Amino acid sequence: LSLYLEWADLEKSLGNWPGAVDAYQSYLSQKEDWTVRARWALALGQMGRWADAEGPLVALLKDHHDDPDLLWGLARLRMFEAVLKQVPPGKPRQDKLESARDLFSHLAHLDSNNALVRFDLAEVCRQLGDWDRALAEYQAAVRRDPSTKKAYRYLAEIFAMKKRHTEALQMYEKALAIEPDDPELKKESE
């Protein structure tokens, strides 16, 4: 059985997500293991097969509600569905974003030092129009990892929107220091 997992790891390293899914399915056809089922569902999500991935992730989270990989996978799946407007009929975009926010919040509570979780939480809050929470989470992200480059741009936009021009300019300067050739960023900062 371990060869199936090695096969899946090899396929993932090559970017062949369908091959990884096949390897995990071969493993699961012989032995049920929640961690392998989670990896299978996450691989489906990576392929953009969100409808196929969501059910297994939700089911697994019921028994393993603090598993960071499951939380991360389902939160990102719901965020992508909402942002990329791939929401299945009957499921409003707002609901997907609120669910993603709740999942990222739980994950941030479990791992408060993870800059990427904080950034994604800020992104979802920004999409929801919760500017104060987005601002706090972007700031938390750059405190944990100052190289979180897009956070500076969004911090600048939020500060500018709030008429906090000095802080907005500081953030634009930091963003431009990271992305000096971005014409749109230059225009925004001017």
One Martini backbone bead per residue (centre of mass of N, CA, C, O) as a GRO file, in nm:
protein
  190
    1LEU     BB    1   0.053   0.065  -0.016
    2SER     BB    2   0.295   0.265  -0.014
    3LEU     BB    3   0.323   0.286  -0.325
    4TYR     BB    4   0.076   0.464  -0.372
    5LEU     BB    5   0.188   0.709  -0.214
    6GLU     BB    6   0.439   0.744  -0.388
    7TRP     BB    7   0.288   0.785  -0.648
    8ALA     BB    8   0.132   1.036  -0.559
    9ASP     BB    9   0.381   1.211  -0.497
   10LEU     BB   10   0.495   1.205  -0.780
   11GLU     BB   11   0.254   1.326  -0.929
   12LYS     BB   12   0.251   1.592  -0.772
   13SER     BB   13   0.545   1.679  -0.844
   14LEU     BB   14   0.443   1.684  -1.163
   15GLY     BB   15   0.134   1.795  -1.168
   16ASN     BB   16  -0.042   1.515  -1.155
   17TRP     BB   17  -0.346   1.497  -1.026
   18PRO     BB   18  -0.487   1.253  -1.157
   19GLY     BB   19  -0.266   1.052  -1.069
   20ALA     BB   20  -0.304   1.095  -0.765
   21VAL     BB   21  -0.598   1.011  -0.752
   22ASP     BB   22  -0.552   0.722  -0.851
   23ALA     BB   23  -0.365   0.635  -0.623
   24TYR     BB   24  -0.564   0.686  -0.391
   25GLN     BB   25  -0.787   0.497  -0.498
   26SER     BB   26  -0.619   0.241  -0.485
   27TYR     BB   27  -0.579   0.245  -0.186
   28LEU     BB   28  -0.889   0.273  -0.099
   29SER     BB   29  -0.972  -0.007  -0.229
   30GLN     BB   30  -0.801  -0.161   0.018
   31LYS     BB   31  -0.800   0.098   0.225
   32GLU     BB   32  -0.913   0.271   0.494
   33ASP     BB   33  -0.809   0.626   0.521
   34TRP     BB   34  -0.848   0.943   0.621
   35THR     BB   35  -0.579   1.069   0.518
   36VAL     BB   36  -0.612   0.969   0.225
   37ARG     BB   37  -0.888   1.090   0.173
   38ALA     BB   38  -0.792   1.377   0.212
   39ARG     BB   39  -0.580   1.381  -0.015
   40TRP     BB   40  -0.781   1.318  -0.237
   41ALA     BB   41  -0.967   1.567  -0.197
   42LEU     BB   42  -0.741   1.779  -0.232
   43ALA     BB   43  -0.672   1.696  -0.521
   44LEU     BB   44  -0.944   1.764  -0.641
   45GLY     BB   45  -0.924   2.064  -0.572
   46GLN     BB   46  -0.666   2.119  -0.744
   47MET     BB   47  -0.834   2.043  -1.014
   48GLY     BB   48  -1.134   2.183  -0.971
   49ARG     BB   49  -1.316   1.954  -0.818
   50TRP     BB   50  -1.518   2.080  -0.597
   51ALA     BB   51  -1.773   1.901  -0.583
   52ASP     BB   52  -1.604   1.636  -0.516
   53ALA     BB   53  -1.450   1.756  -0.255
   54GLU     BB   54  -1.650   1.875  -0.048
   55GLY     BB   55  -1.792   1.633   0.085
   56PRO     BB   56  -1.542   1.487   0.206
   57LEU     BB   57  -1.442   1.730   0.372
   58VAL     BB   58  -1.689   1.766   0.548
   59ALA     BB   59  -1.693   1.479   0.666
   60LEU     BB   60  -1.405   1.487   0.791
   61LEU     BB   61  -1.450   1.742   0.979
   62LYS     BB   62  -1.643   1.613   1.184
   63ASP     BB   63  -1.395   1.428   1.308
   64HIS     BB   64  -1.157   1.666   1.212
   65HIS     BB   65  -1.187   1.991   1.309
   66ASP     BB   66  -0.846   2.048   1.348
   67ASP     BB   67  -0.750   2.001   1.065
   68PRO     BB   68  -0.551   2.191   0.866
   69ASP     BB   69  -0.593   2.066   0.582
   70LEU     BB   70  -0.901   2.067   0.579
   71LEU     BB   71  -0.949   2.362   0.638
   72TRP     BB   72  -0.784   2.475   0.404
   73GLY     BB   73  -0.920   2.327   0.169
   74LEU     BB   74  -1.215   2.428   0.219
   75ALA     BB   75  -1.163   2.730   0.227
   76ARG     BB   76  -1.038   2.756  -0.058
   77LEU     BB   77  -1.267   2.635  -0.214
   78ARG     BB   78  -1.480   2.851  -0.130
   79MET     BB   79  -1.326   3.095  -0.226
   80PHE     BB   80  -1.298   3.015  -0.524
   81GLU     BB   81  -1.592   2.984  -0.590
   82ALA     BB   82  -1.663   3.282  -0.530
   83VAL     BB   83  -1.444   3.440  -0.693
   84LEU     BB   84  -1.490   3.252  -0.968
   85LYS     BB   85  -1.798   3.193  -1.001
   86GLN     BB   86  -1.850   2.857  -0.915
   87VAL     BB   87  -2.127   2.848  -0.800
   88PRO     BB   88  -2.363   2.665  -0.726
   89PRO     BB   89  -2.674   2.635  -0.742
   90GLY     BB   90  -2.811   2.785  -0.443
   91LYS     BB   91  -2.516   2.921  -0.371
   92PRO     BB   92  -2.418   3.182  -0.238
   93ARG     BB   93  -2.142   3.372  -0.227
   94GLN     BB   94  -2.164   3.469   0.066
   95ASP     BB   95  -2.169   3.187   0.197
   96LYS     BB   96  -1.889   3.100   0.103
   97LEU     BB   97  -1.732   3.333   0.237
   98GLU     BB   98  -1.827   3.283   0.528
   99SER     BB   99  -1.716   2.999   0.547
  100ALA     BB  100  -1.423   3.069   0.488
  101ARG     BB  101  -1.387   3.261   0.724
  102ASP     BB  102  -1.443   3.053   0.948
  103LEU     BB  103  -1.217   2.856   0.872
  104PHE     BB  104  -0.980   3.057   0.886
  105SER     BB  105  -1.029   3.140   1.180
  106HIS     BB  106  -0.980   2.863   1.301
  107LEU     BB  107  -0.694   2.831   1.187
  108ALA     BB  108  -0.578   3.091   1.320
  109HIS     BB  109  -0.624   2.986   1.607
  110LEU     BB  110  -0.433   2.732   1.576
  111ASP     BB  111  -0.234   2.933   1.373
  112SER     BB  112  -0.121   3.251   1.437
  113ASN     BB  113   0.165   3.242   1.249
  114ASN     BB  114   0.015   3.226   0.971
  115ALA     BB  115   0.033   3.429   0.702
  116LEU     BB  116  -0.145   3.290   0.484
  117VAL     BB  117  -0.401   3.270   0.651
  118ARG     BB  118  -0.427   3.574   0.705
  119PHE     BB  119  -0.445   3.657   0.411
  120ASP     BB  120  -0.696   3.489   0.333
  121LEU     BB  121  -0.878   3.616   0.545
  122ALA     BB  122  -0.854   3.902   0.431
  123GLU     BB  123  -0.967   3.843   0.151
  124VAL     BB  124  -1.249   3.758   0.245
  125CYS     BB  125  -1.315   4.018   0.399
  126ARG     BB  126  -1.293   4.200   0.152
  127GLN     BB  127  -1.517   4.056  -0.014
  128LEU     BB  128  -1.731   4.126   0.229
  129GLY     BB  129  -1.659   4.431   0.340
  130ASP     BB  130  -1.457   4.387   0.595
  131TRP     BB  131  -1.232   4.622   0.653
  132ASP     BB  132  -1.130   4.591   0.945
  133ARG     BB  133  -1.057   4.291   0.930
  134ALA     BB  134  -0.874   4.307   0.686
  135LEU     BB  135  -0.670   4.498   0.804
  136ALA     BB  136  -0.585   4.322   1.047
  137GLU     BB  137  -0.494   4.070   0.872
  138TYR     BB  138  -0.282   4.206   0.698
  139GLN     BB  139  -0.110   4.299   0.936
  140ALA     BB  140  -0.059   4.015   1.046
  141ALA     BB  141   0.083   3.904   0.797
  142VAL     BB  142   0.329   4.114   0.791
  143ARG     BB  143   0.431   4.047   1.074
  144ARG     BB  144   0.498   3.742   1.001
  145ASP     BB  145   0.544   3.837   0.675
  146PRO     BB  146   0.696   4.090   0.495
  147SER     BB  147   0.667   3.929   0.199
  148THR     BB  148   0.357   3.995   0.172
  149LYS     BB  149   0.299   4.175  -0.097
  150LYS     BB  150  -0.016   4.217  -0.140
  151ALA     BB  151  -0.084   4.341   0.135
  152TYR     BB  152   0.017   4.631   0.085
  153ARG     BB  153  -0.183   4.706  -0.133
  154TYR     BB  154  -0.443   4.659   0.040
  155LEU     BB  155  -0.370   4.847   0.266
  156ALA     BB  156  -0.359   5.099   0.094
  157GLU     BB  157  -0.653   5.091  -0.006
  158ILE     BB  158  -0.787   5.102   0.274
  159PHE     BB  159  -0.658   5.359   0.376
  160ALA     BB  160  -0.763   5.537   0.148
  161MET     BB  161  -1.065   5.483   0.196
  162LYS     BB  162  -1.022   5.596   0.509
  163LYS     BB  163  -0.835   5.858   0.485
  164ARG     BB  164  -0.528   5.731   0.541
  165HIS     BB  165  -0.279   5.864   0.370
  166THR     BB  166  -0.009   5.810   0.511
  167GLU     BB  167  -0.047   5.500   0.530
  168ALA     BB  168  -0.093   5.452   0.235
  169LEU     BB  169   0.180   5.554   0.132
  170GLN     BB  170   0.353   5.353   0.289
  171MET     BB  171   0.234   5.101   0.150
  172TYR     BB  172   0.303   5.178  -0.139
  173GLU     BB  173   0.608   5.184  -0.094
  174LYS     BB  174   0.631   4.887  -0.017
  175ALA     BB  175   0.505   4.771  -0.273
  176LEU     BB  176   0.712   4.909  -0.472
  177ALA     BB  177   0.965   4.766  -0.354
  178ILE     BB  178   0.858   4.485  -0.464
  179GLU     BB  179   0.688   4.629  -0.732
  180PRO     BB  180   0.831   4.854  -0.941
  181ASP     BB  181   0.686   4.757  -1.240
  182ASP     BB  182   0.393   4.833  -1.155
  183PRO     BB  183   0.173   5.038  -1.312
  184GLU     BB  184  -0.082   5.026  -1.133
  185LEU     BB  185   0.061   5.090  -0.866
  186LYS     BB  186   0.172   5.363  -0.944
  187LYS     BB  187  -0.100   5.496  -0.999
  188GLU     BB  188  -0.223   5.456  -0.720
  189SER     BB  189  -0.002   5.612  -0.558
  190GLU     BB  190  -0.052   5.887  -0.716
   0.00000   0.00000   0.00000
